[in-house]
Amino acid sequence: MAATVTLEPAGRCCWDEPVSILVSGLAPGQPVTLRTSLRDEKGELFRAHARYHADAGGELDLTRAPALGGSFAGLEPMGLIWALEAEKPFWKLVKRDVQTPFTVELDVLGGHEPHAGRLLGRARHERGFLAPGVRREPVRAGRVRATLFLPPGPGPFPGIVDIFGVGFGLMEYRASLLAGKGFAVMALAYHNYEDLPKSIKNLHLEYFEEAMNYLRNHPQVKGPGVGLLGNSKGGELCVAMAAFLKGITAAVTINGSVASVMGTLHYKGETLPPLGVNLNALKITEDGLADLVDVLNNSLEGPNQKSFIPVERAESTFLFLVGQDDHNWKSEFYANEASKRLQAHNKEKPQIICYPGTGHYIEPPYFPMCQASLHTMFGGPVIWGGEPRAHAMAQVDAWKQLQIFFHKHLGREKGIVPSKL
């Protein structure tokens, strides 16, 4: 019996958009296995599968049918995407070229894994990173190395600087997706890219100031202030920019530190030394992976206080998005200490949203959770934390929350713009 696979939207959509999956032409109650696969830009294979039963009418609608097991269980309409897992150990799904989509192959097999039978149906689904009309502009202005994404339409648009963590160079996929929601977003590189420094041993906020001023002065960017978005080290840099630089209205940090980590921050004669580390606090899991969560010294004690970013100087409003199972560092502690410091200086209390069961890498929706991978600075595999389903749900909510926050504080009254390809 041949099955028909119907996807909605058909053919293609943006990566952060849900897709509905309907299989018809099955026998009533027929057991089937659905299997997805994706090859990344390096050719590495990601797979997921789940077992189902067709309904009495011979249909399988993933919005109504719970998975009986496999890569996940329960009612998870997008589980076949967020549960994708790399065959190669310690491998993270990354999108370098946002001008091409990822292609997901969906197979319907008779029976249940591991004894699934013949192929009953197949579909291909492209998940892209540029919504229709979004413009991509490389930026090589002075020292600044970046890419600006502009929404369709005449503008001007609220502006956001987007900064990733250590080791990634110039990453564009979050900025390109966010531009589809009505923001002018500049993905900013700060090391390990073209002629920028290779290391983060010394970072000068004047570089970030130059980038921010480029965005503020762009004719398609609505002023007077701009927003900042960063994760991990990028989140730390957003806090430092808000503390030292002018013209920032709103800042979102995703599992960021509020102390200088792994390098010295400089700005106009002021320096923040890196937080000390205690390698004796390093833990090794049963699988032989490093757990770094306790390695950094307490930024409230002794000489380590000099590394704490003077967040109380900031004039911006903050949103801290926190994974409570972050094993890279103590993100919840940092968010709470920043809140205490701001309120002690009569500044606006930041918004803090904590996600249980959520690890370090909170990505746009439906990116598979990265449980462990090679750490650029540590030089070996480390665990990032997180439980796959909880992490996936957190990514959907965090993406919605940061858009609401930026729309509110950057002065654009329109709601979230849906992106369809």
C-alpha positions in Angstrom: 0.0 0.0 0.0 1.4 3.4 -1.0 1.0 6.2 1.5 0.6 9.9 0.7 2.7 12.4 2.7 1.3 15.9 2.9 3.3 18.8 4.4 2.0 22.2 5.3 3.5 24.5 4.3 4.4 22.4 1.3 7.9 22.3 0.0 9.6 25.1 1.9 9.4 27.3 5.0 11.7 29.2 7.3 13.6 27.0 9.8 11.9 28.6 12.8 8.4 27.9 11.4 6.5 24.7 12.4 5.4 22.3 9.7 2.4 19.9 9.9 2.8 16.3 8.7 -0.1 14.2 7.5 0.2 10.7 6.2 -2.9 9.2 4.4 -3.7 6.0 2.5 -2.7 3.7 5.4 -4.7 0.8 6.8 -6.8 1.5 9.9 -4.6 1.3 13.0 -1.5 0.4 10.8 1.8 0.6 12.6 4.3 2.8 10.9 7.7 4.4 11.6 8.4 7.9 10.4 12.1 8.7 9.9 13.8 12.0 9.1 17.3 12.7 8.0 19.3 15.8 7.2 22.9 16.4 6.0 24.6 19.5 7.2 27.0 21.6 5.2 29.9 19.4 6.1 28.0 16.3 4.9 27.4 15.0 8.4 24.1 13.0 8.8 21.5 13.8 11.4 18.6 11.3 12.0 15.4 11.0 14.0 12.5 8.4 14.1 9.3 7.8 15.9 6.7 5.0 15.9 3.0 5.6 15.4 -0.3 4.0 14.6 -2.7 5.3 12.0 -6.2 6.2 13.1 -9.4 4.3 12.2 -9.6 6.2 8.9 -6.1 5.2 7.9 -4.6 8.6 8.5 -1.7 9.8 10.7 -1.8 13.5 11.7 1.2 14.4 13.9 -0.8 17.3 15.5 -3.2 14.6 17.0 -1.2 11.4 17.1 1.3 10.8 19.9 4.6 9.0 19.1 4.8 5.6 20.8 8.5 5.8 21.1 11.8 6.2 19.2 13.7 9.5 19.3 10.9 10.9 21.5 7.5 9.9 22.8 4.1 11.7 23.1 2.4 14.4 21.1 5.2 16.3 19.5 4.3 17.6 16.0 7.8 18.9 15.4 9.7 16.1 17.2 11.0 14.7 14.0 13.0 18.0 13.5 14.1 18.9 17.0 15.0 15.4 17.9 17.5 15.0 15.0 20.8 13.6 16.3 24.2 13.6 14.6 25.7 10.2 13.8 29.1 11.8 14.4 29.9 12.1 18.1 30.1 15.6 19.6 28.7 17.3 16.5 26.5 20.4 16.5 24.1 21.4 13.8 25.3 24.8 12.4 24.2 26.8 9.4 27.0 28.8 7.8 25.4 29.8 4.4 22.0 31.3 5.1 21.3 31.7 1.4 20.7 27.9 1.0 18.2 25.8 3.0 18.6 22.6 4.9 16.8 19.7 3.2 14.9 17.3 5.5 14.0 13.8 4.0 10.9 12.2 5.5 10.3 8.5 5.1 7.3 6.5 6.1 8.0 2.8 6.7 5.6 0.0 7.4 5.9 -1.5 10.9 7.8 -0.3 13.9 11.5 0.2 14.3 13.7 -1.8 14.7 11.6 -4.1 12.5 10.2 -1.5 10.2 9.5 -2.9 6.7 9.2 -1.5 3.2 9.1 2.2 2.3 5.5 3.4 2.0 6.0 7.1 1.2 8.6 9.8 1.1 8.7 13.6 1.2 11.3 16.3 1.0 11.1 19.5 3.0 13.3 22.5 2.7 13.8 24.7 5.8 15.4 28.0 4.8 16.9 31.0 6.6 15.9 34.0 4.5 12.2 34.9 4.4 10.9 36.4 1.1 12.2 39.9 0.6 14.9 39.9 3.4 18.0 41.6 2.1 21.6 40.4 3.0 24.3 43.1 2.9 27.9 42.3 3.8 29.5 45.0 6.0 33.2 45.9 5.7 33.2 49.4 7.2 36.4 50.5 8.9 37.3 47.6 11.2 33.8 46.2 11.3 33.2 42.7 9.9 29.5 41.9 9.8 26.5 41.1 7.7 23.3 43.2 7.9 19.9 41.7 7.2 17.1 44.1 6.3 13.4 43.2 6.3 11.3 43.7 3.1 9.7 47.1 2.8 10.8 50.7 3.0 11.7 50.9 6.7 13.2 52.3 8.8 13.3 49.3 11.1 14.3 48.7 14.7 18.0 47.8 14.8 19.7 44.9 16.6 23.3 43.8 16.9 23.6 40.0 17.1 26.7 38.4 18.7 27.6 34.7 19.1 29.9 32.9 21.5 33.5 32.0 21.1 34.9 30.2 18.1 32.2 30.7 15.6 33.5 33.6 13.5 30.6 35.2 11.7 27.3 33.4 12.2 24.3 34.8 10.4 21.4 32.3 10.8 19.9 33.9 13.9 20.1 37.4 12.4 18.7 36.3 9.1 15.7 34.6 10.7 15.1 37.6 13.0 15.1 40.0 10.1 12.1 38.1 8.8 10.2 39.4 11.9 10.6 43.1 11.1 14.1 43.9 12.5 17.2 45.2 10.9 19.8 42.8 12.4 23.5 43.0 12.1 25.4 39.7 12.7 28.7 40.8 14.1 32.0 38.9 14.1 34.6 39.9 16.7 37.4 37.2 16.4 38.5 34.3 14.3 37.2 35.8 11.0 39.1 37.4 8.1 41.5 40.0 9.5 40.0 40.1 13.0 42.1 38.8 16.0 42.3 35.1 16.3 41.9 35.0 20.0 39.7 36.7 22.6 42.6 37.4 25.0 42.1 41.1 24.6 38.8 42.5 23.4 38.3 46.3 22.9 34.8 47.6 23.2 35.7 50.4 20.8 35.3 47.9 18.0 31.8 47.0 19.2 31.1 50.7 19.5 32.1 51.3 15.9 29.8 48.5 14.8 26.9 49.8 16.9 27.3 53.3 15.5 27.4 51.9 11.9 24.0 50.3 12.6 22.6 53.4 14.3 23.6 55.6 11.4 22.2 53.3 8.7 19.3 55.0 6.8 17.2 51.9 7.1 17.5 51.7 10.9 15.1 53.4 13.2 16.6 55.3 16.2 17.4 56.6 18.5 18.8 53.5 20.2 19.4 49.9 19.1 19.1 46.5 20.6 21.6 43.9 21.5 21.3 40.1 21.3 24.0 37.7 22.4 24.4 34.1 23.7 27.3 32.8 25.8 30.3 35.0 25.4 28.2 37.1 23.1 25.7 37.6 25.9 28.6 38.8 28.2 29.7 41.2 25.5 26.1 42.6 25.2 26.1 43.3 29.0 29.5 45.0 28.7 28.4 47.1 25.7 25.2 48.2 27.6 27.4 49.1 30.6 30.0 51.1 28.8 28.5 52.4 25.5 25.7 54.9 24.7 22.8 54.4 22.4 21.6 51.0 23.5 17.9 50.7 24.4 17.3 47.0 25.0 19.6 44.0 25.5 18.9 40.3 25.5 21.4 37.9 26.8 21.0 34.2 26.4 23.0 32.2 29.0 25.5 34.9 29.2 28.0 35.8 31.9 28.1 39.2 33.7 31.8 39.0 34.4 34.7 39.0 31.9 35.5 35.5 31.0 38.5 34.0 29.1 40.0 37.4 28.2 40.4 41.0 29.3 37.8 43.6 28.3 39.2 47.1 27.5 37.4 50.5 27.0 39.1 53.9 27.1 41.6 53.1 29.7 39.4 50.8 31.8 40.1 47.1 31.9 38.2 44.2 33.3 40.5 41.2 33.8 39.2 37.7 33.1 37.5 35.8 35.9 39.9 33.3 37.6 39.4 29.5 37.0 39.8 26.6 39.3 40.6 23.5 37.3 40.4 21.4 40.4 36.6 22.0 40.2 36.4 20.3 36.8 34.2 17.2 36.8 34.3 14.3 34.4 31.1 12.5 33.6 30.7 8.7 33.3 31.1 9.1 29.5 34.4 10.9 30.0 33.1 14.3 29.1 34.2 17.5 30.9 31.6 19.4 33.0 32.8 23.0 33.4 29.9 24.4 35.4 32.0 24.9 38.6 35.3 25.9 37.0 34.9 29.7 37.1 35.6 31.4 40.3 32.9 33.3 42.1 32.7 36.9 40.7 31.6 38.2 44.0 34.6 37.2 46.0 38.1 38.7 46.4 40.0 39.8 43.3 37.5 38.2 41.1 35.2 41.1 41.8 37.3 43.2 39.4 35.9 41.0 36.6 32.3 41.8 37.3 30.9 44.1 34.6 29.5 47.4 36.0 26.0 46.6 34.8 24.6 49.4 37.0 26.0 51.9 34.5 23.7 50.7 31.8 20.8 52.8 30.6 19.2 50.0 28.7 16.5 47.5 29.7 17.5 43.9 30.0 16.0 40.4 29.3 18.0 37.4 30.6 17.0 34.1 29.0 18.4 31.3 31.3 18.8 27.6 30.8 18.6 26.1 34.4 20.6 23.1 33.3 23.4 25.1 31.7 26.7 23.3 32.3 28.9 25.8 30.7 28.6 28.2 33.6 26.1 29.4 36.2 23.8 31.5 34.0 21.0 31.7 36.5 23.4 33.0 39.2 24.7 35.6 36.7 21.3 36.8 35.8 20.2 37.1 39.4 23.4 39.0 40.5 22.9 41.4 37.6 19.4 42.0 38.8 20.5 42.7 42.3 23.2 45.1 41.2 20.8 47.0 38.9 18.1 47.3 41.6 20.7 48.3 44.2 21.5 51.3 42.0 17.8 52.2 41.4 17.9 50.9 37.8 15.0 49.1 36.2 14.6 45.5 37.3 15.5 43.2 34.4 13.2 40.6 33.1 14.6 37.1 33.8 13.0 34.0 32.2 14.3 30.6 33.5 13.8 27.4 31.6 14.0 24.1 33.5 15.8 21.2 31.8 17.4 23.6 29.3 21.1 23.6 28.5 23.6 26.2 27.3 22.8 26.5 23.6 19.4 28.1 23.3 18.9 28.4 19.6 16.1 29.5 17.3 13.2 27.0 17.4 13.6 23.4 16.2 17.4 23.3 16.2 18.4 20.0 17.7 19.8 20.2 21.2 23.5 19.8 21.4 24.2 17.7 24.5 28.0 17.7 24.1 30.6 19.0 21.7 34.2 20.2 21.4 34.8 23.3 23.4 37.0 25.9 21.5 38.8 27.1 24.6 38.9 23.9 26.7 40.2 21.8 23.7 38.0 18.7 24.3 34.4 17.5 24.5 32.2 19.1 27.2 28.6 18.7 28.2 26.3 21.7 27.6 23.3 20.4 29.6 19.6 20.1 28.7 16.9 17.5 28.3 15.8 17.3 24.6 12.1 17.9 24.9 12.3 20.6 27.6 15.1 22.3 25.7 13.1 22.2 22.5 10.1 23.8 24.2 12.4 26.5 25.7 13.8 27.4 22.3 10.3 28.0 20.9 9.3 30.2 23.9 12.6 32.1 24.1 12.4 33.0 20.4 8.9 34.4 21.0 9.9 36.3 24.2 12.9 38.0 22.7 10.8 39.3 19.7 8.1 40.6 22.1 10.8 42.3 24.1 12.5 44.0 21.2 9.2 45.1 19.6 8.2 46.6 22.9 11.4 48.5 23.7 12.6 49.4 20.2 9.4 51.2 19.5 7.9 49.1 16.7 4.2 48.6 17.4 3.6 45.8 14.9 3.3 42.2 16.3 5.5 39.3 15.3 5.7 39.0 11.6 5.2 35.5 10.4 7.8 34.3 7.9 6.7 32.0 5.0 8.8 30.9 2.1 
